[in-house]
C-alpha cells in the first residue's frame, strides 16, 4: 500500500514539475511536449496483456498465422511505448524518439494482415460465390500490399532517423506518408470488397453461380460467424480512424500542431490500436471461426453438411 502511494506521489510530483517548464524548454523537447509517464505505463500494460494472450491463444488454437500478425503488432507497440516511457524521463534524447515514431507507425500494419486472413476465412465459410475475389486471392493480393506498405514506411522511418537536418527528416516523413497513404488506400479497397460481400450474402445476390455441392455455395450465418464478422468490421473501422490520423499528422509536418498534441496521439493512435488488438483477443478466430455442426437449412444440402463437418480454420 505504501509503495502504491509513493508511486502516485512521484507521478503527481512529476506532472507538477512538467507543468512548470517554460515554453522554451518544451520547444526544445523532441515532441513539443513531455510524453506522459503514466499514460506510457498504461499502454505498456495493455499491450503486454494482449501480446501474451495472442501468443498463448496462437499456440492453444494452433493458428500460427496470428503470431506474425496480431502478436507481432503487440511486440512492436511495446517497443514503441517503451520508447515513449524513456522519453518521459529524457524528452530531448534522439534515440527514444526515433524508436517510438518508427515502431508506432509500423506496428499496426501486421494487425491489418490478420484482418485480411480472417476475411478470407469468412468468405470460405459463408460462400465464395458472393465475393468478387476468392478466399485465396484475398491473401494473394492484400498480404503483399501490406508488406509493401510496411517496407515503404520502414524505409521512410530509416531516412528520417538517419537525417542530419530538418530537410532530411521531412524527406523521411514524406516517404512514410506515402507508405501510410498506400496502406490507407488498401484499407478502403478491402472495406469496399468486404461490405459488398456482406451485402450480397445478406440479399442472396451472388457474383457468380455456384454448384450446390461446391465450397463456393451459400452456407448459413451461424451466431459465431456473425459475431466474428461484426468484430472484423469494428477492428477495420478503428484502424481506418488511426490511418486517417496518421495521414493528417505526417502531412502537417514534424513541427505541426497535430504531432505536438499528445492527446491526439494517445487516443487516435494508441487507443485505436488497443481496441483493434483486444477485439481479436476477445472475439478470437480460434473460437468464432472454428468448425461447428450445422442443422439443415433452405440453403443446405446433405453434401454441404458433410463438407462443413470436415472444415477447420
LUMMAR-230580 format. One record per residue (C-alpha): x, y negated, z negated. Coordinates in nm, 3 decimals. Layout:
BEGIN
+---------+---------+---------+
:      c1 :      c2 :      c3 :
+---------+---------+---------+
:       X :       Y :       Z :
...
+---------+---------+---------+
//
This chain:
BEGIN
+---------+---------+---------+
:      c1 :      c2 :      c3 :
+---------+---------+---------+
:   0.000 :   0.000 :   0.000 :
:   0.281 :  -0.239 :  -0.093 :
:   0.464 :  -0.162 :   0.232 :
:   0.147 :  -0.242 :   0.433 :
:   0.105 :  -0.575 :   0.252 :
:   0.473 :  -0.652 :   0.315 :
:   0.437 :  -0.579 :   0.689 :
:   0.128 :  -0.801 :   0.717 :
:   0.311 :  -1.075 :   0.530 :
:   0.603 :  -1.055 :   0.773 :
:   0.368 :  -1.074 :   1.073 :
:   0.187 :  -1.378 :   0.931 :
:   0.517 :  -1.548 :   0.848 :
:   0.650 :  -1.481 :   1.197 :
:   0.334 :  -1.617 :   1.360 :
:   0.368 :  -1.930 :   1.144 :
:   0.731 :  -1.975 :   1.249 :
:   0.637 :  -1.936 :   1.617 :
:   0.364 :  -2.197 :   1.587 :
:   0.624 :  -2.446 :   1.461 :
:   0.855 :  -2.402 :   1.762 :
:   0.900 :  -2.712 :   1.976 :
:   0.779 :  -2.731 :   2.336 :
:   1.142 :  -2.737 :   2.450 :
:   1.212 :  -2.410 :   2.270 :
:   0.906 :  -2.249 :   2.427 :
:   1.006 :  -2.376 :   2.772 :
:   1.347 :  -2.214 :   2.729 :
:   1.189 :  -1.878 :   2.650 :
:   1.159 :  -1.629 :   2.938 :
:   0.782 :  -1.612 :   2.917 :
:   0.683 :  -1.969 :   2.840 :
:   0.561 :  -1.826 :   2.507 :
:   0.679 :  -1.583 :   2.241 :
:   0.527 :  -1.236 :   2.300 :
:   0.317 :  -1.131 :   2.003 :
:   0.487 :  -0.865 :   1.794 :
:   0.160 :  -0.733 :   1.653 :
:  -0.003 :  -0.705 :   1.997 :
:   0.301 :  -0.521 :   2.135 :
:   0.288 :  -0.274 :   1.846 :
:  -0.085 :  -0.221 :   1.902 :
:  -0.036 :  -0.138 :   2.271 :
:   0.261 :   0.086 :   2.194 :
:   0.045 :   0.285 :   1.954 :
:  -0.242 :   0.310 :   2.205 :
:  -0.023 :   0.413 :   2.497 :
:   0.169 :   0.653 :   2.274 :
:  -0.151 :   0.830 :   2.170 :
:  -0.281 :   0.850 :   2.527 :
:   0.050 :   0.974 :   2.669 :
:   0.088 :   1.250 :   2.410 :
:  -0.272 :   1.355 :   2.473 :
:  -0.221 :   1.362 :   2.851 :
:   0.090 :   1.577 :   2.820 :
:  -0.085 :   1.817 :   2.584 :
:  -0.402 :   1.828 :   2.797 :
:  -0.200 :   1.889 :   3.113 :
:  -0.038 :   2.197 :   2.960 :
:  -0.358 :   2.317 :   2.795 :
:  -0.566 :   2.300 :   3.115 :
:  -0.268 :   2.374 :   3.343 :
:  -0.337 :   2.065 :   3.550 :
:   0.025 :   1.988 :   3.632 :
:  -0.059 :   1.702 :   3.872 :
:  -0.160 :   1.492 :   3.571 :
:   0.200 :   1.487 :   3.445 :
:   0.344 :   1.275 :   3.731 :
:   0.029 :   1.062 :   3.738 :
:  -0.152 :   0.980 :   3.412 :
:   0.128 :   1.089 :   3.178 :
:   0.392 :   0.905 :   3.384 :
:   0.179 :   0.591 :   3.371 :
:   0.174 :   0.616 :   2.992 :
:   0.551 :   0.656 :   2.973 :
:   0.600 :   0.352 :   3.196 :
:   0.367 :   0.142 :   2.985 :
:   0.551 :   0.249 :   2.669 :
:   0.879 :   0.129 :   2.820 :
:   0.719 :  -0.199 :   2.930 :
:   0.556 :  -0.277 :   2.598 :
:   0.875 :  -0.173 :   2.422 :
:   1.041 :  -0.449 :   2.622 :
:   0.777 :  -0.697 :   2.510 :
:   0.827 :  -0.594 :   2.147 :
:   1.200 :  -0.653 :   2.193 :
:   1.123 :  -0.993 :   2.343 :
:   0.912 :  -1.085 :   2.041 :
:   1.241 :  -1.087 :   1.847 :
:   1.466 :  -1.213 :   2.128 :
:   1.246 :  -1.415 :   2.367 :
:   1.541 :  -1.563 :   2.558 :
:   1.709 :  -1.229 :   2.633 :
:   1.705 :  -1.132 :   3.002 :
:   1.709 :  -0.753 :   2.959 :
:   1.378 :  -0.700 :   2.774 :
:   1.205 :  -0.949 :   3.003 :
:   1.324 :  -0.762 :   3.312 :
:   1.224 :  -0.428 :   3.159 :
:   0.871 :  -0.538 :   3.078 :
:   0.798 :  -0.728 :   3.400 :
:   0.916 :  -0.437 :   3.617 :
:   0.761 :  -0.145 :   3.432 :
:   0.423 :  -0.304 :   3.354 :
:   0.384 :  -0.381 :   3.725 :
:   0.487 :  -0.031 :   3.836 :
:   0.334 :   0.188 :   3.563 :
:  -0.036 :   0.186 :   3.669 :
:   0.049 :   0.299 :   4.023 :
:   0.074 :   0.672 :   3.930 :
:  -0.259 :   0.643 :   3.750 :
:  -0.421 :   0.547 :   4.081 :
:  -0.281 :   0.869 :   4.227 :
:  -0.478 :   1.060 :   3.961 :
:  -0.794 :   0.885 :   4.084 :
:  -0.724 :   0.999 :   4.439 :
:  -0.676 :   1.357 :   4.323 :
:  -0.998 :   1.352 :   4.120 :
:  -1.197 :   1.211 :   4.414 :
:  -1.060 :   1.485 :   4.638 :
:  -1.183 :   1.749 :   4.395 :
:  -1.522 :   1.584 :   4.351 :
:  -1.573 :   1.594 :   4.726 :
:  -1.473 :   1.959 :   4.732 :
:  -1.720 :   2.038 :   4.454 :
:  -2.013 :   1.835 :   4.591 :
:  -1.980 :   1.884 :   4.967 :
:  -1.718 :   1.762 :   5.213 :
:  -1.980 :   1.710 :   5.484 :
:  -2.078 :   1.383 :   5.311 :
:  -1.729 :   1.238 :   5.331 :
:  -1.555 :   1.078 :   5.628 :
:  -1.231 :   1.234 :   5.502 :
:  -1.186 :   1.593 :   5.396 :
:  -1.052 :   1.657 :   5.044 :
:  -0.712 :   1.742 :   5.194 :
:  -0.694 :   1.417 :   5.391 :
:  -0.772 :   1.214 :   5.080 :
:  -0.446 :   1.333 :   4.927 :
:  -0.254 :   1.318 :   5.257 :
:  -0.347 :   0.955 :   5.316 :
:  -0.381 :   0.792 :   4.976 :
:  -0.093 :   0.958 :   4.788 :
:   0.172 :   0.842 :   5.042 :
:   0.015 :   0.494 :   5.029 :
:   0.051 :   0.498 :   4.653 :
:   0.417 :   0.596 :   4.685 :
:   0.478 :   0.318 :   4.939 :
:   0.322 :   0.063 :   4.704 :
:   0.538 :   0.195 :   4.418 :
:   0.858 :   0.172 :   4.624 :
:   0.787 :  -0.181 :   4.751 :
:   0.706 :  -0.306 :   4.401 :
:   1.020 :  -0.136 :   4.269 :
:   1.236 :  -0.299 :   4.535 :
:   1.085 :  -0.637 :   4.454 :
:   1.149 :  -0.584 :   4.086 :
:   1.510 :  -0.493 :   4.162 :
:   1.561 :  -0.807 :   4.372 :
:   1.409 :  -1.027 :   4.104 :
:   1.606 :  -0.870 :   3.819 :
:   1.940 :  -0.899 :   4.000 :
:   1.882 :  -1.256 :   4.123 :
:   2.129 :  -1.521 :   4.012 :
:   1.899 :  -1.815 :   4.075 :
:   1.532 :  -1.913 :   4.092 :
:   1.520 :  -1.867 :   4.469 :
:   1.628 :  -1.506 :   4.439 :
:   1.377 :  -1.441 :   4.165 :
:   1.099 :  -1.591 :   4.376 :
:   1.201 :  -1.372 :   4.669 :
:   1.173 :  -1.065 :   4.448 :
:   0.834 :  -1.184 :   4.327 :
:   0.713 :  -1.216 :   4.685 :
:   0.823 :  -0.860 :   4.762 :
:   0.641 :  -0.736 :   4.450 :
:   0.340 :  -0.940 :   4.558 :
:   0.347 :  -0.762 :   4.893 :
:   0.351 :  -0.423 :   4.719 :
:   0.063 :  -0.516 :   4.492 :
:  -0.127 :  -0.661 :   4.788 :
:  -0.085 :  -0.335 :   4.977 :
:  -0.200 :  -0.142 :   4.671 :
:  -0.497 :  -0.373 :   4.638 :
:  -0.597 :  -0.302 :   4.999 :
:  -0.564 :   0.073 :   4.934 :
:  -0.793 :   0.045 :   4.630 :
:  -1.054 :  -0.140 :   4.837 :
:  -1.047 :   0.119 :   5.118 :
:  -1.059 :   0.404 :   4.866 :
:  -1.352 :   0.241 :   4.684 :
:  -1.547 :   0.190 :   5.008 :
:  -1.499 :   0.553 :   5.109 :
:  -1.588 :   0.679 :   4.761 :
:  -1.901 :   0.462 :   4.750 :
:  -2.001 :   0.576 :   5.099 :
:  -1.960 :   0.939 :   4.997 :
:  -2.169 :   0.890 :   4.683 :
:  -2.445 :   0.710 :   4.873 :
:  -2.458 :   0.972 :   5.147 :
:  -2.466 :   1.252 :   4.892 :
:  -2.748 :   1.096 :   4.691 :
:  -2.953 :   1.023 :   5.005 :
:  -2.859 :   1.359 :   5.161 :
:  -2.720 :   1.200 :   5.476 :
:  -2.409 :   1.399 :   5.571 :
:  -2.147 :   1.264 :   5.808 :
:  -2.148 :   1.594 :   5.996 :
:  -2.338 :   1.921 :   5.989 :
:  -2.213 :   2.200 :   5.769 :
:  -2.278 :   2.570 :   5.783 :
:  -2.483 :   2.684 :   5.484 :
:  -2.206 :   2.918 :   5.374 :
:  -1.931 :   2.661 :   5.420 :
:  -1.749 :   2.483 :   5.139 :
:  -1.848 :   2.156 :   5.309 :
:  -2.220 :   2.214 :   5.246 :
:  -2.413 :   2.032 :   4.975 :
:  -2.377 :   2.154 :   4.619 :
:  -2.564 :   2.036 :   4.309 :
:  -2.452 :   1.739 :   4.099 :
:  -2.411 :   1.901 :   3.760 :
:  -2.410 :   1.688 :   3.442 :
:  -2.034 :   1.730 :   3.411 :
:  -1.967 :   1.621 :   3.769 :
:  -2.197 :   1.322 :   3.719 :
:  -2.003 :   1.213 :   3.410 :
:  -1.672 :   1.264 :   3.593 :
:  -1.796 :   1.053 :   3.886 :
:  -1.901 :   0.770 :   3.653 :
:  -1.566 :   0.786 :   3.472 :
:  -1.379 :   0.770 :   3.803 :
:  -1.584 :   0.469 :   3.908 :
:  -1.516 :   0.290 :   3.578 :
:  -1.144 :   0.364 :   3.595 :
:  -1.125 :   0.235 :   3.952 :
:  -1.309 :  -0.087 :   3.860 :
:  -1.078 :  -0.176 :   3.569 :
:  -0.767 :  -0.101 :   3.779 :
:  -0.916 :  -0.320 :   4.053 :
:  -0.956 :  -0.604 :   3.800 :
:  -0.596 :  -0.555 :   3.690 :
:  -0.474 :  -0.573 :   4.053 :
:  -0.664 :  -0.898 :   4.112 :
:  -0.499 :  -1.047 :   3.804 :
:  -0.152 :  -0.938 :   3.914 :
:  -0.203 :  -1.080 :   4.263 :
:  -0.305 :  -1.418 :   4.123 :
:  -0.027 :  -1.410 :   3.863 :
:   0.260 :  -1.344 :   4.104 :
:   0.118 :  -1.577 :   4.368 :
:   0.116 :  -1.851 :   4.102 :
:   0.493 :  -1.808 :   4.055 :
:   0.726 :  -1.734 :   3.766 :
:   0.652 :  -2.070 :   3.605 :
:   0.281 :  -2.075 :   3.680 :
:   0.006 :  -2.122 :   3.425 :
:  -0.119 :  -1.763 :   3.467 :
:   0.207 :  -1.586 :   3.390 :
:   0.274 :  -1.821 :   3.096 :
:  -0.063 :  -1.748 :   2.929 :
:  -0.022 :  -1.443 :   2.707 :
:  -0.390 :  -1.367 :   2.651 :
:  -0.444 :  -1.317 :   3.026 :
:  -0.172 :  -1.052 :   3.035 :
:  -0.287 :  -0.876 :   2.719 :
:  -0.649 :  -0.849 :   2.834 :
:  -0.629 :  -0.826 :   3.213 :
:  -0.324 :  -0.603 :   3.239 :
:  -0.266 :  -0.419 :   2.913 :
:  -0.633 :  -0.394 :   2.822 :
:  -0.748 :  -0.278 :   3.165 :
:  -0.484 :  -0.006 :   3.191 :
:  -0.564 :   0.114 :   2.837 :
:  -0.931 :   0.153 :   2.936 :
:  -0.837 :   0.342 :   3.253 :
:  -0.588 :   0.580 :   3.094 :
:  -0.806 :   0.661 :   2.791 :
:  -1.102 :   0.725 :   3.021 :
:  -0.914 :   1.025 :   3.163 :
:  -0.832 :   1.143 :   2.811 :
:  -1.196 :   1.138 :   2.706 :
:  -1.351 :   1.245 :   3.038 :
:  -1.081 :   1.491 :   3.127 :
:  -1.075 :   1.670 :   3.466 :
:  -0.986 :   1.992 :   3.289 :
:  -1.331 :   1.988 :   3.129 :
:  -1.551 :   1.795 :   3.370 :
:  -1.412 :   1.940 :   3.693 :
:  -1.393 :   2.296 :   3.564 :
:  -1.599 :   2.556 :   3.748 :
:  -1.929 :   2.634 :   3.579 :
:  -2.213 :   2.879 :   3.652 :
:  -2.490 :   2.734 :   3.867 :
:  -2.859 :   2.813 :   3.898 :
:  -3.015 :   2.841 :   4.246 :
:  -3.149 :   2.516 :   4.389 :
:  -3.307 :   2.391 :   4.708 :
:  -2.959 :   2.335 :   4.848 :
:  -2.802 :   2.655 :   4.721 :
:  -2.772 :   2.987 :   4.897 :
:  -2.667 :   3.316 :   4.731 :
:  -2.335 :   3.298 :   4.914 :
:  -2.274 :   2.947 :   4.775 :
:  -2.349 :   3.063 :   4.422 :
:  -2.097 :   3.343 :   4.460 :
:  -1.842 :   3.099 :   4.607 :
:  -1.884 :   2.849 :   4.320 :
:  -1.830 :   3.118 :   4.063 :
:  -1.482 :   3.164 :   4.210 :
:  -1.399 :   2.792 :   4.217 :
:  -1.141 :   2.633 :   3.993 :
:  -0.992 :   2.293 :   3.951 :
+---------+---------+---------+
//
